[in-house]
Amino acid sequence: MSAHRLPTPMDDRLPRYQQIRDDLARRIAASEWLPEQAIPTEAELTGSYAVSTGTLRKAIDLLVAEGALTRSQGKGTFIRRPRFDSSLFRFFRFKSRSGEAVKPHARVLSRELAQPDTEVRSALRLEAGQTAIHLSRLRLIDNAPVLAEDIWLPRDGFQAIETLQLDAFEDLLYPLYEKECRQVVASATETLRVESASAALGSLLQVAVASPLIRVHRVAFDFAGRPIEWRSTWGAADGFEYQIDIR
């Protein structure tokens, strides 16, 4: 088996296991293996990287600790599928008219190619003058708006989103990114703050201008640490509820 070539330039000051960790992360981010798929065996990887088993295991251990990989005893090492399905609803709890707990469905209001502002450009590491994909969405319950979303995506890797029919967008975008673009969200950073409703947000959410809103802001990253989504979600403060178990 021929040795796997590490990309250049690499930082030769890094130990070999760190270089392998970085290369595996790059390959995972490039969807060489998809979530829940097994990566090659230790024997295959030690042969392709021309390293000892100990060196390879150090690299794998780092990716397991970081949450990119998961080991299954007797089965192998697999790409972990991150679970973001309910993350937003740690903060907002909604009920139907009948009083049952529900999750809102989503409707894409608009999609455009535009130049993002400085905040978005910096977060997505875009060059000045670069355009990005801008989505505006509403989340609704019984056709009543409860959340407004502002989403920016880099065009690199998300070309399929530019032409996807609006009625083909799903309530959860991350599975859509994976299916249509082979882009997998591995981690995210979120911040919360209270803001006053602007005229535009007030109109979308059908609340009074200057009424309190909770903004959940997220920057999402792929397995290589590249930012691939900027998103802000606003909802009325009276729907906000945060719960966490501390042990």
N, C-alpha and C positions, 0 to 999 in steps of 0.2 A: 504494500500500500504506500503510495507516495505521500510525502509530508504535506500537510495543509499549509499554504502560504498565508502568513499574517499580513494584514494590510500595511502599507507604508504611507506616511512615516509612522513608526511606533517609537515610543519613548523607551530607549534602551536602558534607562535608569530604573525602569520598573522591573520587579522580579518576573520570572517567566510565567508563574501562575496568574499574576495580575494581567499580563498581556493576553493570556488565554481567556481569562474571565472577560476582558474587554472585547475580544474577538467573538466569543460566544454570544455576548450581549448584542453585538452588532448584527450577528446572524439571526438571532431571535427577532430583533426589531425589524429585520428585512423579511420576516415571515418565511425563513428557510424551513422552520418548523412552526406549526400552528398550535394554538392553545389546546391542551389535553393530548397533544401528540408526543410520543417519546423521542428524545434526542438519541443519537447513536450511543452504543454501549461504551463503557470505559475502555474496553480493548480496542474498539475502533478509533476512539478519540485519542488514546495514548499513541496509537500507531500513526494517525494522521498528523498529530502535532509533534510527534517524535519526542515525547517526554515520558517521565516515569509516572506510574500510577499515583504516587503521592503528590506529585506536582499537579496532575490533572484534578485530583480530588480536592485540593485546596481551591482551585478555580471553581469547581462545581459547588463546594461548600459556600463560597461567597454568594453565588447566584441563588442558592437555596435560602440563605440568610436574608437576602434582599427581596425574596418573594417572587423571583422570576421563574424558579424551578421548584418542583416538589418531587420527593422520592417516594416510591411505592415499593415496599419490601417484596423482593422476589419478582418484581415486574419491570423495574427500570426507573429512569428519571424522566419526568414529563414537564412540558411547558405549563406553568400554572395559568389558569383562566381567572383573571381578576373579577371580583363580584362588585359591581357598582349599581346593581338593579335598585337597591333600596336606599342608597346613600343620601339622596336628597330628602327622602322622607324620614330621615332622622330629625329633620328640622320643621317640616310641615306635615301636619296630620289632617286628613280630609275625610268627611263623611258625606254619603249620599243623602238625598232628601228623606230616605227611609231610616237614616241614622246608622247605616252600615259603613265601616271603614272601607275606603276606596282609594285607588290611585288614578289620577287624572290621565286622560288621553291627550295626545299632542296634535297640534295643527300647525304646519309651516305657513306663515303669513307671507314671507318673501325670501328670495334668494338672489344675491347679486355678487358681482365681482367689484370690489372697491378697495381703495387704499385705506388701511386701518389707521387709527390715531397712534400717537407715540406710545401709549400704554400697551395697546395690543401688539404693535410692531415689536416693541422691546420684549414682551413676554413670549412671542412666537419666534424671536430672533430673526426677524425679516429685515431686509435692506430697505433703506429709504426709497420710496417710489414703487416698491413691490405691491402688487394687488393680492388680495386674499379673498376667500369665500366667506360671505356674510349671510347668516341665517337669522331670521326673526321668527320665533315660535310662541304660541300660546299653549298652555295646558288647561284643559277644561274638565269640569264635572257637570253632567246634565246640561251641557252646552253653556255653562256659566264659566267665564275665565277666572282661574285661581292663581296661575303663575305666568309670568312673561319671561322669555329667554332671549338673550342676545348672544350669538355664537359666531366665533371666527375660526376658520381653518386655513392652514397654509395650502396653497395650490399644489405644491409638491407632494405627491402621494394621494391626493384627494380629487384627482381629475374627474372620477366617476360621479362625484357629488355635484359637479357643475351642470351635468346634463340629466341627472336622475329626475324622473317625473315626481312632482311634489306629492302626489297621492301615494307614491311608493315609499315615502319616508315613514319610519316606524316610530312608535312611542319612545323606544329606547334607541339612542343613536349609536352606542358603542358596538352592539352586534351588527348594525348596519355598516359602520366603518370597516369592521372585519370582513363582512361578506362582500361588500362592493369594492373596497379599496385595499384589503389585506393590511389594514392599519389597526394595531391592537393597543388599546390604552392599558398601561401596566400600573400606573400610579398617578396620583393627583395631589395638588395642594389646594386647600380650601380656606377661605376667610369669610367671616360673617360680619355684617355691620348694619346699623339702622340708617335708613335714608328717608327723605321726604319724597312723596310721589310728584314727579314732574307732570306737566300737562299731558305729555305723550303716554307715560306709564299709567297715569290716572285714567286716560281714555281706554287703554288696552284692558286694564284690570277692573274698570268700572268702579273706581274709588275716587274720592274727592282729592283735588290737587292739594299737596302738602300733607296728606295723611301719612302716617308712618308705614314704611315698608321694610321688610327684611331682605337684604341682598346677600345671596350666597354666591361667592365668586370662586371660580375654579380654573386652574391651569392644569391640563392633563398631559402626561408624558408617555412615550413609548418605552420599550424595554432598554433602549440605549440611552434614555434620559433626554431625548429630543422632545421639545414641547410641540404637541400636535393639536391642541384645542384650547381656546380661550372661551370661557363661558361665564355669563352672569345671569342669575335667576332672581326675579323679584316676586315677592308675595306679600299680601297684607299681613301686618304684624299680628292681627288677631287670630291668624291661622298658624302662628309660630309656636312650636313646642319642641324643646330639646330634651332628649332622654339619653342617658348613658349609664351603664352598669360599671361601678368601680369595685374592684375586688382586691 
